[in-house]
Each structure stands twice: as structure tokens, then as C-alpha cells.
Amino acid sequence: MKIRFLGACNEVGRSAIVVHDGVKHVLFDYGVIMNHEIGFPMHIPTRELDAIILSHAHLDHSGLTPLFYIGENLPIYGVEPAFQLTNVLIKDFLHLSGYYLPYEYIDLQNMLGNRVSIKFNERFRIGNAEFTLINAGHIPGSCQILMEIDGEKLLYTGDFNPIPSRLLEPAEQIYKNLDALIIESTYADEDHPDRMKLEEEFVKKTREVIREGGIVLVPAFGVGRSQEILMILTAHKFEYPIFIDGMAIEVTKIFMDYHESLRDPDLFEKAVKKAEWIKSWKNRRKAVKTPSVIISPAGMLKGGAAAFYSEVLAKSEKNAIFLVSYQVPGSPGRLLLERKKLPIKGKLKKVEAQVEKFDFSSHAGRKELQEFLSKLDAKTKVFVVHGAEGNCVKLASWASKELGLNALAPNPGEVYEI
């Protein structure tokens, strides 16, 4: 078994890994990175691949997959609703101004025409290897990929969350008899707070702002985080108006068709009924004059309706911007968090509104990552990916020093044999 790393090496973004079983080449994810400009993983020709497995729909894992479907046919495996969500995200990505992508909408449709929908824990074969897709607890349809060949096992966690959330059941943890593990390290240096206490604090502070006549903007990823925040507010019997905008509306409709992927479908339905859906500029102008919560993509304030809301609401200290998603270094959200400034009409301006971060993560935190690694057999070779600011190296070093595991943070282009 050979593993070649094409992306997500010492960074969050452009996840892409190729595994060779001696006969077939299978690609796990092929995503993009969006900092100041769009970045792609290392190239691999379509003719070298036999299949793709998609761990989940987020663009940092899916964003470049249509490249392999320009007049080509290649099976792509995943767990629904991953493909429905990928369609929404990539369609939106194609429409974003300023980004050049080396494929078109027709290639996305060709990709979706080659999809093979797999259920969690269903075994399937590609070449000499057997694969199983295991719940990752990250967003609906997210999976970990277990590959078995000649008695050897490789697990790719993708993005995973072993803590239950309002939206999803926790990731299933498979760590016995693994020969190799490819693990994310997004939060290798940070513990997440207690979920219930965090919910209570978030709802309390949101109520306080609205009670004083302010508006709370929650920039949130359209897939997963927006729905999670809506469910949290509903679970805590939130009495003020809640507006939802942007891609979150289309995604919520998809979630309603896949109730089996949700932890509490009844709470989800109740939350959906509570929200007011924004579908026009008239609705947006009404929302920014109404003491309320506005949940809107993009989660890092990089475009989307949230950019409009932040520009309007930033001017008053009565308002608040509550960040609930991971903020990539260099993103407007990270700038807001660290310097309380935002780029508005081409100029960096001070934000008067309250700014706070609530860590509603859908990734494993430091404690969970270390606990997971602690349960591995000594023989397991560990590859740490998907971590910025030195997190891949930090987690690999910890696993080596504290647990005696053979752990490392690979670089793009490196090949390892198991």
C-alpha cells in the first residue's frame, strides 16, 4: 500500500491523498484552499486514477473534484447527502466573481452523474482493497474512510468530531488494528469548551444584545454550522426573531430530505419553522433594522450576504458579530477577531460592534485528538494533515514523544509505503 500526499500538508485546505493498492489508484478528496487567493493541490492526471472517495462536501475537500470529469468518467464514492451538498457548494463557487476554476458547471454535473452513493458501514471493493465509510460527525454525509488490503488497515479521518452536537451524532471511533492512520489536526493546540456551557453563554449574550435594541450577526458556514446555531437557539427557547440568509436556506432543504443523518430531526423541524427565511434585498433591509439574530454565510466573512450585514452592523456598538466557525489565517473573520477591523469598500475600518468568538467546532479538539491517538496500537504509523500554524508538526511530535508512535507531518508530493 502506497500513500501519496498531494495537499493539506501543514495547512488547512486542498485536502488530497492518493492511495495505491498495487493495482488501483484511489484518490481521497481533491479540495481547494482560499486565503488571499485560491490554491490547488498537486496535480494528478485523470488517467492515473481508478476512483475517488469523497469524505465530505466542504470545498477544502471537494472543490477541485470536477476537474477529473472534463469529458471523463470515473466513479466517485460518498455518503449522501454529501453529493447534494457538494452540488450546492461548487455551484456557488463557480459563480463567485474573481475566481478562475479549470472546470465548468457541465463537469460538475458529469461528476454527479458518476456518483456511487454508499451507506455508513457498507463494505465495497475497488481493485484489491475493501473500503468502509464510517460516520465522521462533522457535517451530514461526512465520513472517515477505512481501507483494508491483505490484512492491513488504513484509516483516513477526514474532518471528524467525536463530540455529539445538536445537529449530529458523534464520530464513530475505529482505532484497533490499524497499520496506518491519516488524521486531521485543525485544533491540535486548542481544547474546545464544554458544549452545554458554551450554548448557554452564547444564548445569554445574544439575548442581552437584542434586549438593548441591538442586532447579532452570526456569520456561519452554510453547510452545518448555520443549522447548528438555529437548533441551539430553538433548544434554548429563544424568544426573539431569527433570520437566515444565503446558501443556508438551500442546504436546510437538503437536510430535511435526509432526516436519518440528523441527531434530532424533531428539533430540526421545529427550528426550521421558527426561522424567517431571507429571499430578497427588501428582507435584508428589514432584518438590519430589526433587533434579532441574523445567521448568514460566509462563516469567515469572505463574501456572501454576511459581508453586507457586517458592513451595516459594524458601525454601532449596540450590535454584535459573534463568530462561530474556524477562521483561516488571512481571512476577514480572522482579521476581525485579532484586530477588530474589517475591509469595508476597499479600506480597513475599525468595527464598533461587539466582537466575540464562540467555539462551536465540528472538529476534534486537542483533548479528543490526543485521546484518539492514545488508543492506537504501537504498530500504527501516523500521518498528520489538515493543520495550520504548525499544528501538523505539533501533533505528530506529541504522538512520537508521549506515545512512542511513528508519527510525522508529511510534505506535498511525499510517498510512503505501508
Steps between C-alpha positions, in 0.01 A plus 500: 500500500647835394373840620578819307417837658387767253363761742387597854865469606571750780194703403121495520376460143552316169462154653615236251655157558560216252518139617634217281412141585739343249235504225277807532555865592225647721482872579368614839361854449624773267434840656610861477640757741365855520725753667583818309461301182382154402756218522492148355659173617773331298378379163433139414383400149156342473648204309696402813186468713249217530259653754442792738357484851358823641521541879254793503368797306702796634700671224835434667427131432277509190571826315720368217346152446306603183839546330511120449167502313584716201385246241600213732309243705637389836299355790480732802385343828347676801215506753188703423422783545868573419437517124193724535702739718801486266272605215384807696848600617680458168218667306538801729881481467470516121285813527739686729656790316876523483571128519627311201419131506633250243157333458141601426151423627458220245803321651343519846185343357706228333670431834164467677385266222788267593426498873463176693301558821614279787341450843700529821679172589420344161804322353593542134797400287731696270781289351665285770372714786180506704366830625257601775367852553451582869308790656733797563253722694624812316212598267215286359647245258854534639696177526829348605648261245620156613706311241595131545735297283671167576426539871640855517281793602522872424260755650461853363300709749426790265349770724348327801327593825474239780279733711121495444347827375140620468516410131689167493594186684872482588759339272535125533850425626688216331854465630567127548747312277580799282825485306476862389296803600462832316358744755396865492658750743293819455477553878812312615595793725157591636243337725132562431284628787219295655225501237202557729666787691599656167142478372370668816758782479430556129122520548536723811727753323281496188193579710685785677590673171145475363345614830701823464364551149799355313538242225721191517664384178615138505716440190484122464585237241188429294553124533466384860586796721203719401259215577682418825464861625131504405446174694688634805283813513184293461606248768549791744150638421638817343219758488634757251488501116754283316581573136686256274658603172704374207600146423378384843143500363568254216714281726229487767256367238749222419533410870121469519519229232765310701352481848686174565831689499388734783522438873163658589271539196211632716710786641626572149145530362399724789806721437425527128144616575628762746735672253410777258658430161653796316444481126532861379682828561176635645518226766868582567427868554220404739730263692768765565233724660351226720651405839568135417755230418612481136667170406677532168789355298788548444641369829828691459331818367664441162214605274143377520212686665696514830737754342203736438363454853839551666553824308165640621512368859869574567427872547311472831622375838142387573545220244715188522681265262532155654742275311421130529724344233871433452671814364778421252810722539467793259117488483286808584358307798849440641582869449181597684582265788862609540482874417127588516525635146330409171567585135203722406484653148871439448609655831586339833254645752461467876193304610291664773274197552582244770710214364521161663591144403296198608679176427218284358751284320417196291861377526673295769682723751843439653363276779301283257790471253740395777247251644449348155875461441547355851277203411700398192712186483874569512537371140278776354683746276345845540486773234377838623333736249248787483656735756621859464755694703716200584217279631589200281855496637380566858264201501750269327773600750266442795404153369868411450628629835208417730373177341804368315303482176663529159332833418587768249359803314547427127586758233325530162623241250640259760424128456496245782470122487310302762 
